[in-house]
Every structure is written in C-alpha cells, then in structure tokens.
Amino acid sequence: MPKAVILGGTGLVGRAVARRLSSSGWTVVSVARTAGSLPRDLVCSGVVLRVADRTAPEGLENALAEGADLLVDCVCYTAADANRLLPFLGDVGSTVMLSTKAVYVDERGRHINSPTSPRFTGPITEQNPTMAPGNGDHDSPEGYGANKVAAERTLLDSGRPVTVLRASKIHGEGASPPREWVFVKRALDERKTLFLRRRGASVDHTTAAVNLAALAERVAWIPGRRILNIADPDSPSVLEIARTVGAHFGHEWDLRFVDATSPLGRTPWDTAAPIVLDMSAASLLGHVPVGTYAEPVGPALDRLAEQARRAVERGEGDEAIVGASFTGRFLDYAAEDAVLRSGAEAAQCSEAAAL
Ligand SMILES: NC(=O)c1ccc[n+]([C@@H]2O[C@H](COP(=O)([O-])OP(=O)(O)OC[C@H]3O[C@@H](n4cnc5c(N)ncnc54)[C@H](OP(=O)(O)O)[C@@H]3O)[C@@H](O)[C@H]2O)c1
C-alpha cells in the first residue's frame, strides 16, 4: 500500500486529502498538534493521527523519519518552514506544497491583499508574475503572499519532485471560517431579503477541497517539479453562490442590489474585477475534478446547518460556528432592517431581472 503523510491533516484541506487517499487504498498519517482532532470517519477508515508540531525541531522527524510515497504539506507558510522539510525529501516520492493565488500580482503589482484590489486581465496562469519573495510576518496582508513565494522557491530550488498547488478560496467540510455561512445563516433564519453589491456579479474563484485532493492524488503518481493552479472547473459569481445555497435549502431570495461602497451587501467573494485561475496545466496532467462548485459544496452546507442546530441546543451563539468578526462583518441584520424600514438606498429587483 502506498503511504502518505499529511502535515496539517486535520484541517480543511488535510481532511479532504486524507479522505480521498484512504478511500483509494493509501495508508495515511495525518499530522497536527491537537490530540483527538481527527474526524471520526477518518479514524474509522484507518487514518492515523500523529501529534507533532511541524515547527518544532523533533516535529518533522516524528512525522517523516520513515519516509513516504506522498507528502502533502498544508502548513508551509515561510522559507524557514520549507527549509525544515528539505532534509527529509530524499525519502519522499512526491511532495505537494499548499500555496495560494495570493502570490499573483496584476500589471501594477497589486495582489489580493493589497490596499487597492488587483485587476487581472483574464484567467491567471501559473506564468503570471508573482510578488517578490519575502520574510516578514506571514500572517500580514503584505507578508502572506511574499512568504509563500519564498517557501515555493525554497522547495522547487531543492531539485526534488515538488508540486506547488496554488489554491483560490477553498470550500468544504471543516472550513474556518466557512464562507458560505453568510448565505446559510440567512436561509436558516428564513430571511428573504438579500443585499448584494455589484449586482452579485463579483467572481473570486472557488476551490473545492475535494477537487484539490483529486489533484494531489494525481500528482502523487507523476512526481515532478511544477506549479499548478487549483480551482473548481466553473467560477461562480456571488449571485450564483447565493442561488446554490438558497436552492440547497429550498429558500428563495428577494434581491436588493446596492452600490459597491454601501456598508450593506458584503460577501467574502466580493472583488473589483474577476479573479479566475486558469486550470489548463492541471488538465493537461490528467486532473479530473470531482465536480463543479455546486456539486461538492452540498455536504458542507448540511454540516453547517447541523452545527447551527447543535449550537442552538447548547444555547451558544453563531460565533461558536464562525467567529464574531465574520458574523458582524457580513451579517448585520440591524443595519439591513434600518435600510428596509427607511425604504432607501437599495434597488429592488426580481430574480429574473438579475439574470
Ligand atoms: N482556506 C483557504 O481558503 C485557502 C486558500 C488558499 C490557500 N490556502 C492554503 O491551504 C493550506 C491549508 O489551509 P487550511 O484551510 O486547510 O487550514 P486549516 O483548516 O486552518 O488547517 C490547518 C491544519 O494544520 C494544523 N497545524 C497548524 N499548525 C501546525 C503545526 N505547527 N504543526 C502541525 N500541524 C499544524 C492544524 O491542526 P492543529 O491546530 O491541531 O495543529 C490543522 O490540521 C494553507 O497553507 C493555506 O495557506 C488556504
């Protein structure tokens, strides 16, 4: 049986990769710092959790001393993280490093975390310019992409068979925060009125964790040094995402379009110009996605509804599911109700008019 080690194997991406590989007959070791954090279905399917800190001197030794056919690193954020991996890569058949579309810059050097939004002229290929490598705080708007570029280069320059996967906005079971919550919550609360900026036309490419897992398994069988974008085969707009969630719960929206500067109508996928990843390179390598956005997102929506029901039973607020800042920023019912009462600001439209 081939063996895979997943660093960060209990998170959004790691769970999806572990599920995919274990169901295809791999022996899977998931590495995370928290004991008991492996979901029950993965425990039952034989995935082993190894508790280790990837940044501690002995952490990678514990995880990788015996080698692996496939290493998937979901927690490689800096050149220092990448450097720690290098001594172990001789005993690894194929390595996958999780990177991000945040590395890409437009013609003016703007990236997705810039103060001014980027404007890409079309689907972004892997040859698109990136930020320069950097080593500041990887948890900052300027540092996230720059440190990822530095980590990518460290691994690729090693000459080992490393595949860098640049993901867009990842969705799936275990997402933190789960972006679809902005529509799930409204549907569960039976709130019909939905304010949207830019007529809901913003596109920020979605990446299903299960589609990413399919590509990770594919490259395991064809080791090489490469960079690949990973996103869903379609690129739904904000309005299409809202409709997918609404349809899943049998909920219809009463749409109100607001100006892009309005405090209302924010969603996590708002962009000034479309952000779409070109998927040709992965397709040429034989990548077969599990489905379009609407297909794999369903189970994650059901899980959110279930978490919400349990939170109510325990007397907890929505913050228990998604965190307070997420709830406050995107779900300000009081502000929306004030606008509705005043009859001002929003242009009402029918579903048909929005097509
Ligand atoms: N989520 C997105 O939309 C998105 C988009 C583009 C790219 N990415 C990239 O995708 C990767 C995975 O993201 P994700 O959303 O799956 O993350 P996540 O859900 O936050 O999961 C992180 C995982 O890593 C583990 N972990 C964190 N620090 C660790 C350490 N020092 N040693 C060992 N394990 C550690 C966590 O468990 P413990 O806390 O128990 O250790 C958890 O299993 C990241 O590299 C991110 O940059 C994410």
PDBQT file of the ligand as one rigid body, heavy atoms in Angstrom, charges set to zero:
ROOT
HETATM    1  N1  LIG A 401      -8.560  28.138   3.292  1.00  0.00    +0.000 N 
HETATM    2  C1  LIG A 401      -8.383  28.792   2.135  1.00  0.00    +0.000 C 
HETATM    3  O1  LIG A 401      -9.323  29.413   1.576  1.00  0.00    +0.000 OA
HETATM    4  C2  LIG A 401      -7.010  28.766   1.480  1.00  0.00    +0.000 A 
HETATM    5  C3  LIG A 401      -6.867  29.412   0.254  1.00  0.00    +0.000 A 
HETATM    6  C4  LIG A 401      -5.632  29.336  -0.418  1.00  0.00    +0.000 A 
HETATM    7  C5  LIG A 401      -4.581  28.628   0.165  1.00  0.00    +0.000 A 
HETATM    8  N2  LIG A 401      -4.750  28.051   1.385  1.00  0.00    +0.000 N 
HETATM    9  C6  LIG A 401      -3.612  27.308   1.960  1.00  0.00    +0.000 C 
HETATM   10  O2  LIG A 401      -4.023  25.979   2.223  1.00  0.00    +0.000 OA
HETATM   11  C7  LIG A 401      -3.299  25.453   3.343  1.00  0.00    +0.000 C 
HETATM   12  C8  LIG A 401      -4.234  24.704   4.237  1.00  0.00    +0.000 C 
HETATM   13  O3  LIG A 401      -5.239  25.566   4.691  1.00  0.00    +0.000 OA
HETATM   14  P1  LIG A 401      -6.493  25.013   5.510  1.00  0.00    +0.000 P 
HETATM   15  O4  LIG A 401      -7.604  25.966   5.211  1.00  0.00    +0.000 OA
HETATM   16  O5  LIG A 401      -6.682  23.549   5.303  1.00  0.00    +0.000 OA
HETATM   17  O6  LIG A 401      -6.011  25.229   7.008  1.00  0.00    +0.000 OA
HETATM   18  P2  LIG A 401      -6.756  24.872   8.344  1.00  0.00    +0.000 P 
HETATM   19  O7  LIG A 401      -8.134  24.361   8.091  1.00  0.00    +0.000 OA
HETATM   20  O8  LIG A 401      -6.584  26.036   9.251  1.00  0.00    +0.000 OA
HETATM   21  O9  LIG A 401      -5.923  23.628   8.922  1.00  0.00    +0.000 OA
HETATM   22  C9  LIG A 401      -4.642  23.782   9.423  1.00  0.00    +0.000 C 
HETATM   23  C10 LIG A 401      -4.152  22.390   9.865  1.00  0.00    +0.000 C 
HETATM   24  O10 LIG A 401      -2.782  22.454  10.198  1.00  0.00    +0.000 OA
HETATM   25  C11 LIG A 401      -2.590  22.007  11.550  1.00  0.00    +0.000 C 
HETATM   26  N3  LIG A 401      -1.449  22.784  12.033  1.00  0.00    +0.000 N 
HETATM   27  C12 LIG A 401      -1.354  24.128  12.181  1.00  0.00    +0.000 A 
HETATM   28  N4  LIG A 401      -0.138  24.472  12.621  1.00  0.00    +0.000 NA
HETATM   29  C13 LIG A 401       0.571  23.300  12.734  1.00  0.00    +0.000 A 
HETATM   30  C14 LIG A 401       1.890  22.992  13.157  1.00  0.00    +0.000 A 
HETATM   31  N5  LIG A 401       2.752  23.945  13.552  1.00  0.00    +0.000 N 
HETATM   32  N6  LIG A 401       2.281  21.688  13.146  1.00  0.00    +0.000 NA
HETATM   33  C15 LIG A 401       1.428  20.714  12.761  1.00  0.00    +0.000 A 
HETATM   34  N7  LIG A 401       0.159  20.946  12.350  1.00  0.00    +0.000 NA
HETATM   35  C16 LIG A 401      -0.253  22.227  12.352  1.00  0.00    +0.000 A 
HETATM   36  C17 LIG A 401      -3.921  22.251  12.231  1.00  0.00    +0.000 C 
HETATM   37  O11 LIG A 401      -4.169  21.441  13.333  1.00  0.00    +0.000 OA
HETATM   38  P3  LIG A 401      -3.620  21.852  14.810  1.00  0.00    +0.000 P 
HETATM   39  O12 LIG A 401      -4.063  23.272  15.067  1.00  0.00    +0.000 OA
HETATM   40  O13 LIG A 401      -4.250  20.849  15.718  1.00  0.00    +0.000 OA
HETATM   41  O14 LIG A 401      -2.140  21.716  14.770  1.00  0.00    +0.000 OA
HETATM   42  C18 LIG A 401      -4.843  21.843  11.072  1.00  0.00    +0.000 C 
HETATM   43  O15 LIG A 401      -4.854  20.415  10.945  1.00  0.00    +0.000 OA
HETATM   44  C19 LIG A 401      -2.556  26.656   3.947  1.00  0.00    +0.000 C 
HETATM   45  O16 LIG A 401      -1.206  26.544   3.590  1.00  0.00    +0.000 OA
HETATM   46  C20 LIG A 401      -3.168  27.876   3.299  1.00  0.00    +0.000 C 
HETATM   47  O17 LIG A 401      -2.219  28.899   3.096  1.00  0.00    +0.000 OA
HETATM   48  C21 LIG A 401      -5.935  28.095   2.049  1.00  0.00    +0.000 A 
ENDROOT
TORSDOF 0
